[in-house]
């Protein structure tokens, strides 16, 4: 066998790459490019194999590349003879309105990222997406009436998804669904990747050194050095802190006024001569688990300068089940001989330190106030000032905030528990830093808002009532917006547009059910089931008409829209505790019911 034959065979086996490599290896072994014997050739090939393994990277890199190749093959493979269809994935949470938005963009724009909760097989066949929104059609109406009164909708139920109806449920503003559905963030421009330096070179060492160093800025930056906290007098800072007091919506959203123990809570009172002049305090409490739940076992109060005012152990009213020493630092020995009760602490705080106009600072104060069984409105909470980048119900921990923004490590006592004065000081310093840096400090960086319609390649069509048409943000996109007076008019114009084939995306908003519910003042007891059934039957006919007008391989996404008319927590009269508690319970129940919507996904198969 000649050398060339051996080289060709080795190339097929993937050991070496080209004849030039052989020449280079010959030169390395013998100092010349002349022919060498089989033993020298084998040695040279061994060096080539070793060099190639080094250049190829470790096993993790190889596995990652194989996974990426399989993923690319999965999402770009065309399955001949199989129509386009939705395939739902198993997820821990139901998709939100933004997830539906991402799905639409992914279908119509190849540059968008793939949604994690659904996959479209043979996506390349889908050229049109038609969204029909049935306003106020929540899940309870679907379960109650769809099977008997909506046969066409039921026939599409193969791809049924429970989806949250409104992501901004805290304000429950009219048309908030429209804003959530059409507005998205512009994708940030990615920085060009630095070219990888050759393995073993000085340049590669420098790149690795640069990656190990902390970056120069950005929200993800964790500070390495302690931050100097600006100091100021409490009287000068009080007006500035007032600007950061949580709003009523923030308090409701963070659970300050929805505690089951509402009947035993006490309220702070107007300022009296007995109150000290200080109006800024930071508080932190520790709790133990008793037979009745979490109860107060320690309270620490500091003033604006960080001076400790109160640091008291409190004996719970009920037997302790778990001291939670790992967090509270409380032990059975620590509570021996303690006679201070919750009532004693309440009396001191209400009558001497915390008046109605006092601003109370802390971290997740809804838990501290629940343990203290106090109602107080002037709250400056670090979980509100420094929100989690994923939004509620997620909250950044105080330890995380202190490390990131203060450059200070706290809660490092292991199983000995937290130091309430240390926690209170960290929360206080975070507020001081917020005042110094400005309102945007501590908020996750967000991209500029843009319209979803702008990201879709081609013309778009939106059909809705005149009031909602104004809420559809186009941001100079190629969008035709048609106001209509009725659902019948909307369906007729939508069918005409779909048949024309001009629009890869159409949005049709139907409101008949909302009009019926609004006529009975959104009261379930006054709802006329016969009228609702008649409306739902018309809905079913409208959906069938739109479906039949669409070309083959058109995607249909049927959404339940927003239900208006639900009262807000700010409407509750807190003066009557019994009535207030019942109203809160009713509103919370209404929110939970009406946020559960549906999304029916289907692709019209070819005839």
URURNOR-V618463 format. One record per residue. RES is the residue in one small letter. SS is DSSP state (@ for helix, = for strand, . for the rest). OMEGA is omega in whole degrees, -180 to 180 (999 if undefined). Layout:
<<RES:SS:OMEGA> <RES:SS:OMEGA>>
//
This chain:
<<x:.:-179> <x:.:179> <x:@:-180> <x:@:178> <x:@:179> <x:@:179> <x:@:180> <x:@:180> <x:@:180> <x:@:177> <x:@:180> <x:@:180> <x:@:175> <x:.:-178> <x:.:177> <x:.:-168> <x:.:-171> <x:.:177> <x:@:179> <x:@:176> <x:@:179> <x:@:179> <x:@:179> <x:@:-180> <x:@:176> <x:@:-180> <x:@:178> <x:@:-175> <x:@:-171> <x:@:-177> <x:.:179> <x:.:-180> <x:.:179> <x:.:-179> <x:.:178> <x:.:-178> <x:.:-176> <x:@:-179> <x:@:178> <x:@:179> <x:@:179> <x:@:178> <x:@:179> <x:@:179> <x:@:177> <x:@:176> <x:@:-180> <x:@:178> <x:@:-179> <x:@:179> <x:@:-179> <x:@:178> <x:@:178> <x:@:-179> <x:@:-176> <x:@:179> <x:.:-177> <x:.:-176> <x:@:-180> <x:@:179> <x:@:179> <x:@:180> <x:@:-180> <x:@:179> <x:@:177> <x:@:179> <x:@:179> <x:@:179> <x:@:178> <x:@:179> <x:@:178> <x:@:179> <x:@:-179> <x:@:-173> <x:@:-179> <x:@:180> <x:.:176> <x:.:-180> <x:.:-175> <x:.:178> <x:.:-180> <x:.:-180> <x:.:176> <x:.:180> <x:=:178> <x:=:174> <x:=:-178> <x:=:178> <x:.:178> <x:.:-179> <x:.:-179> <x:.:-178> <x:.:176> <x:.:-180> <x:.:179> <x:.:178> <x:@:179> <x:@:176> <x:@:175> <x:@:178> <x:@:-180> <x:@:178> <x:@:-180> <x:@:-180> <x:@:-179> <x:@:180> <x:@:-172> <x:@:-179> <x:.:-175> <x:.:-178> <x:.:-178> <x:.:-178> <x:.:-177> <x:.:176> <x:.:-176> <x:.:-172> <x:.:-178> <x:=:177> <x:=:178> <x:=:178> <x:=:-176> <x:.:-177> <x:@:-178> <x:@:179> <x:@:-175> <x:.:180> <x:.:-179> <x:=:174> <x:=:180> <x:=:180> <x:=:176> <x:=:-179> <x:=:178> <x:=:-173> <x:.:179> <x:.:-180> <x:.:-177> <x:.:-173> <x:@:-177> <x:@:177> <x:@:177> <x:@:-180> <x:@:-174> <x:@:-170> <x:@:-168> <x:@:-174> <x:@:-177> <x:@:-170> <x:@:-177> <x:.:-175> <x:@:-179> <x:@:178> <x:@:180> <x:@:179> <x:@:178> <x:.:-170> <x:@:180> <x:@:-179> <x:@:-180> <x:=:-180> <x:=:171> <x:=:-178> <x:=:175> <x:=:-173> <x:.:-176> <x:.:178> <x:.:178> <x:.:-176> <x:.:-174> <x:.:-177> <x:.:179> <x:.:-179> <x:.:177> <x:.:-180> <x:.:178> <x:@:176> <x:@:-179> <x:@:-179> <x:@:-180> <x:@:-175> <x:@:-172> <x:@:-176> <x:=:176> <x:=:-178> <x:=:175> <x:.:179> <x:.:180> <x:.:179> <x:.:180> <x:.:177> <x:.:178> <x:.:-178> <x:.:179> <x:.:-179> <x:.:-177> <x:.:179> <x:.:179> <x:.:-178> <x:.:177> <x:.:-178> <x:.:177> <x:@:179> <x:@:179> <x:@:178> <x:@:179> <x:@:178> <x:@:179> <x:@:179> <x:@:180> <x:@:180> <x:@:-179> <x:@:-179> <x:.:177> <x:.:-179> <x:.:-173> <x:.:-178> <x:.:180> <x:.:-177> <x:.:-177> <x:.:-178> <x:.:173> <x:.:-175> <x:.:-180> <x:.:-177> <x:.:178> <x:.:-178> <x:.:177> <x:.:-176> <x:.:179> <x:.:-179> <x:.:178> <x:.:180> <x:.:-179> <x:@:-179> <x:@:178> <x:@:-175> <x:@:-175> <x:@:178> <x:@:180> <x:@:179> <x:@:180> <x:@:180> <x:.:-178> <x:.:177> <x:.:-177> <x:.:177> <x:.:178> <x:@:179> <x:@:179> <x:@:179> <x:@:179> <x:@:-176> <x:@:-179> <x:.:172> <x:.:-178> <x:.:-172> <x:.:-180> <x:.:-179> <x:.:-180> <x:.:-179> <x:.:-172> <x:@:-175> <x:@:-177> <x:@:-178> <x:.:175> <x:=:-179> <x:=:172> <x:.:-173> <x:.:176> <x:.:-177> <x:.:180> <x:.:177> <x:.:180> <x:.:-180> <x:.:176> <x:.:-174> <x:.:-179> <x:.:-179> <x:.:179> <x:=:178> <x:=:174> <x:=:-173> <x:=:174> <x:=:-177> <x:=:173> <x:=:-176> <x:=:170> <x:=:-180> <x:=:179> <x:=:180> <x:.:180> <x:.:-177> <x:=:-180> <x:=:179> <x:=:-177> <x:=:175> <x:=:177> <x:=:179> <x:=:178> <x:=:180> <x:=:178> <x:=:179> <x:=:-175> <x:.:180> <x:.:-178> <x:.:-180> <x:.:-179> <x:=:-180> <x:=:180> <x:=:170> <x:=:-171> <x:=:168> <x:=:-176> <x:.:178> <x:.:-180> <x:.:-179> <x:.:-176> <x:.:-179> <x:.:-179> <x:=:177> <x:=:-179> <x:=:-179> <x:.:-179> <x:.:-174> <x:@:-179> <x:@:-180> <x:@:-174> <x:@:-175> <x:.:-178> <x:.:176> <x:.:178> <x:.:179> <x:.:-178> <x:.:-178> <x:.:178> <x:.:179> <x:.:179> <x:.:-179> <x:.:180> <x:.:-178> <x:.:177> <x:@:180> <x:@:178> <x:@:180> <x:@:179> <x:@:-179> <x:@:-179> <x:@:-177> <x:@:-175> <x:@:-171> <x:@:-177> <x:@:-171> <x:@:-171> <x:.:173> <x:.:-178> <x:.:-177> <x:.:177> <x:.:174> <x:=:-179> <x:=:-176> <x:=:177> <x:=:180> <x:.:-176> <x:.:-175> <x:@:178> <x:@:178> <x:@:180> <x:@:180> <x:@:176> <x:@:178> <x:@:177> <x:@:-177> <x:.:-179> <x:=:169> <x:=:177> <x:.:-173> <x:.:-177> <x:.:-175> <x:=:173> <x:=:-170> <x:=:-179> <x:@:177> <x:@:175> <x:@:-178> <x:@:-179> <x:.:-175> <x:.:176> <x:.:-176> <x:.:177> <x:.:180> <x:.:179> <x:.:10> <x:.:-180> <x:.:177> <x:.:177> <x:.:179> <x:.:179> <x:@:179> <x:@:179> <x:@:-180> <x:@:-180> <x:@:180> <x:@:-174> <x:@:-171> <x:@:-178> <x:@:-175> <x:.:-173> <x:.:178> <x:.:178> <x:.:177> <x:.:180> <x:.:-177> <x:.:180> <x:@:-178> <x:@:-180> <x:@:176> <x:.:-179> <x:.:173> <x:.:-175> <x:@:178> <x:@:177> <x:@:179> <x:@:180> <x:@:179> <x:@:178> <x:@:178> <x:@:179> <x:@:-179> <x:@:176> <x:@:178> <x:@:179> <x:@:180> <x:@:178> <x:@:179> <x:@:-178> <x:@:-174> <x:@:180> <x:.:-173> <x:.:-175> <x:.:-180> <x:.:179> <x:.:178> <x:.:178> <x:.:-179> <x:.:179> <x:.:177> <x:.:178> <x:.:179> <x:=:176> <x:=:180> <x:=:174> <x:@:-177> <x:@:-180> <x:@:-178> <x:@:-178> <x:.:179> <x:.:-179> <x:.:-178> <x:=:179> <x:=:180> <x:=:176> <x:=:-179> <x:=:-176> <x:=:177> <x:=:-175> <x:@:-178> <x:@:-178> <x:@:-180> <x:@:179> <x:.:-177> <x:.:-178> <x:.:-179> <x:.:180> <x:.:-180> <x:.:178> <x:.:176> <x:.:179> <x:.:-174> <x:=:172> <x:=:-179> <x:=:-176> <x:=:175> <x:=:-180> <x:=:-177> <x:.:-176> <x:.:178> <x:@:179> <x:@:178> <x:@:180> <x:@:-179> <x:@:-180> <x:@:-178> <x:@:178> <x:@:178> <x:@:179> <x:@:-180> <x:@:-180> <x:@:-180> <x:@:-179> <x:@:180> <x:.:-178> <x:.:-169> <x:=:174> <x:=:179> <x:=:175> <x:=:178> <x:=:-180> <x:=:-176> <x:=:-178> <x:=:-169> <x:.:-174> <x:@:-179> <x:@:178> <x:@:179> <x:@:180> <x:@:-179> <x:@:178> <x:@:180> <x:@:177> <x:.:174> <x:.:177> <x:.:-179> <x:.:-178> <x:@:-179> <x:@:-179> <x:@:-179> <x:.:177> <x:.:-175> <x:@:-179> <x:@:178> <x:@:179> <x:@:179> <x:@:179> <x:@:179> <x:@:-179> <x:@:176> <x:@:177> <x:@:176> <x:@:-178> <x:@:178> <x:@:179> <x:@:-180> <x:@:179> <x:@:179> <x:@:179> <x:@:-180> <x:@:-179> <x:@:-180> <x:@:-175> <x:.:175> <x:.:178> <x:.:-180> <x:.:174> <x:=:178> <x:=:176> <x:=:176> <x:=:-178> <x:=:-175> <x:=:168> <x:=:-175> <x:.:-175> <x:.:172> <x:.:178> <x:.:176> <x:.:178> <x:.:-179> <x:.:180> <x:.:179> <x:@:179> <x:@:179> <x:@:-175> <x:.:176> <x:.:-177> <x:.:-178> <x:.:179> <x:.:-175> <x:@:-177> <x:@:180> <x:@:-179> <x:@:-179> <x:@:-179> <x:@:179> <x:@:178> <x:@:180> <x:@:-179> <x:@:-180> <x:@:179> <x:@:179> <x:@:180> <x:@:178> <x:@:-177> <x:@:-179> <x:@:-171> <x:@:174> <x:@:179> <x:=:-179> <x:=:179> <x:=:171> <x:=:180> <x:=:-176> <x:=:178> <x:=:175> <x:=:-179> <x:.:-178> <x:.:178> <x:.:-179> <x:.:999>>
//
